[in-house]
Amino acid sequence: MAHTRHCRTALEKISNRLMHQPILFAAQGLRYRKLDVILTSSIDKLGKSGEVVKVAPGHFRNHLMPKLLAVPNIDKFAYLISEQQKIHQTDGIEEVKVVMKNEEDINKEYHTAAKRLDDAKLVLKRYIKIDNELREPVTKEEIVAEVARQLCVRIEPGNLHLPTSLSSLGEFEVPLLLPKIIPLPAGKVQWTLDVKIRWK
């Protein structure tokens, strides 16, 4: 029993001496060497952005470098990373002030939107089946989407009075249901939106 224990400790000492020999270590190649790299972004279990860490060459070459998560620890990269951190550092916390709109501002926005809708003409292009009948009728939701796209005005489907979908070519006046606070232009009974549906 004592003999085997003595042999085991002797073998461990010999193997430890052999493993730390520079010639044997050089024969192993770069497998046991680590590279110094600078992290460009924080990585769990590795480090924070801007830190210099040691990683295996394969991990750097195959994972960190292609995704630009780290760069080699060279003077020019260290300078670039430090400059980048200076740019992105905030001196202090800026307080954001929320400006509440009063009713007068909201009414002005409604009025400018209503004038834009009343002066403009919405043009839709559709395919037809027979004569002037459309393949697919134009719904209220499509008109709302086209108003937002063509005229840059956001309205709700409830702001349009369209009992049935438009199913033929031609020009239509679609009544707009806007708040009564908005004054009507002279000679108008209600706000309207001109919609022209033409053949594609």
Buried (B, 14 or more C-beta within 10 A) or exposed (E): EEEEEEEEEEEEEEEEEEEEEEEEEEEEEEEEEEBEBBBBEEBEEBBEBBBEBEBBEEBBEEBBBEEEBBBEBEEEBBEBBEEEEEEEEEEEEEEEEEEEEEEEEEBEEBBEBBEEBBEBEBEBEBEBEEEEEBEEBBBBEBBBEBBEEEBEBEBEEEBBEBEEBBBBBEEBEBBBEBEEEBEEEEEEEEBBBBBEBEEE
